[in-house]
Amino acid sequence: MTQSGIQDAYGTTWKASCPSNIAFLKYWGKRDPALQWPANDSLSMTLTNAKTITSARRRAGGFDSFQFQDKLIDSVTSPQNKVFLHLNRLRNELNLEGHLHIHSENTFPSDCGIASSASGFAALTMAGIAALLETNDWNELALRGASKESIAHWARLGSGSAGRSCFGGFVQWTAGENPTSQKIAPLYPASHWDLCDVIVILDDDKKSMSSSEAHLAAWGSPLFKTRLAGIPERLRRMRAAIEIRDVEKLGVELEAECLEMHSVAMTGTPAVCYLKPETTEFTTWVREQRSLGWLPAWFTIDAGPNVHLICERQNQDLVVDAINKKWRERRTKIMIDRIGEGPMIQRGE
Ligand code: DP6
């Protein structure tokens, strides 16, 4: 593709800035992959710093184009690319026409082992819809068929966890009784509880199995049905801890939850182990130090080897200093993040 994809772009630039989210109660397994109906309810905290910033602009050519870093692709040569399939979906849902040039970047390095599909699909959905409807006004978007709820629903169709990134604070995705009754909604705004996420990058290798594949493999695990049966009680306990801002109660649930998810992954068909020896070494260290009474932080781990340490804002420096002191010689990368207010769409030139 030549640069013509950019040269024939015209009109207003619509820029969506969407944060990533860290799942406290993990979405793991799909009841219906085609409809993106999850096996269980999930609950997450939307972040502040780890974001995708995506701009969308109309273009005259009869196809879409997408630029990420220095790579430019188009929908003629890469029609099966998820970005272009998603733009087709948005146009169909809104019954609109017109092609777009999309430019996307992350505020975090793409090779650091932190997945960007949640923030990426949330930002693509918002920028794409704003450009197709030519507005960033939430009321007008809603009047024209793109309420925040619908936007989250479309983002979820791109990547499940992206639906939760469409809101700030603590967000719940409820699976519902059937695919059409699922719901994504904020539980508490970011102002409810100033929690931090200290992300410790222990390994930046590419995942051995994508989370989309692992969602399917989960059904083959003998542990999966037991996990699903315990989800309502786990959700109740997490929500109660968040409601009264009890970090210890929440922390106990966080650790049990992510280890359960990884146990399902490790016993799935096919099985996958995302954890590396460094992960176990690190989480063991966290538990030891916490039991000595001075490290008030609890871990959660997504589909990868890196660790998210959750702590209250007043303890963030202590936690970061402790990691730096203990793990400095390994050149462990740390990203400091915290709860955030959610996405924003801006109108540019
Ligand atoms: C471990 O949202 O990446 O991060 O819907 O197939 O795109 P797809 O999966 P994805 O799965 C996220 C898995 C997780 C847990 C979570 O975010 O809830």
Boltz pocket constraint, residues with backbone or C-beta under 6 A from the ligand:
constraints:
  - pocket:
      binder: B
      contacts: [[A, 21], [A, 22], [A, 23], [A, 25], [A, 26], [A, 27], [A, 28], [A, 42], [A, 117], [A, 156], [A, 158], [A, 159], [A, 160], [A, 161], [A, 162], [A, 211], [A, 212], [A, 213], [A, 215], [A, 301], [A, 302], [A, 303]]
      max_distance: 6.0
